[in-house]
């Protein structure tokens, strides 16, 4: 067997493992590497060679979502309208929380298994803070709102939408309604002259 063939097999196994993990996460099943191996039709050793822990596999599943959010954050930072930039970033973040079950699990974890996850989470935190600071400096958002307030507020909306239930489209619509209400409360009240 050639080295190239092994690399193709390894890549195929990696893709299969991640695909199975994605399905399990979407179904709300806690990842267990032995279970993933069984469902993928692979040996446990193969799964462990690719992913040392279930957390590493979960973070790999979440990486495309985190990368898309980071890319959108870069676009939001390029927006010259501070309110529009913040609103766009929060909307995209909330949409991801509602549509990707891996995101909440990874962002709620106290530590990261993969350096890439740490890098992406830090990027998102930095972006959110910068967007909020720009909005505060432009006096379009309440001055008492801190970056530390944003995460629990967004998580609260995502949790409320999850409890509300419904189809994916209904959950997104509900999330957007709740976010609109939150954003209305975040807007700075113009001072009367």
Secondary structure, DSSP 8 states (H G I E B T S, - for coil): --HHHHHHHHHHHHHHHHHHHHHHHHTT----HHHHHHHHT--HHHHHHH-SSHHHHHHHHHHHHHHHHHHHHHHHHH-S-HHHHHHHHHHHHHHHHHH-HHHHHHHH-SS-SSHHHHHHHHHHHHHHHHHHHHHHHTT-B-TT--HHHHHHHHHHHHHHHHHH---HHHHHHHHHHHHHHHHHHHB------
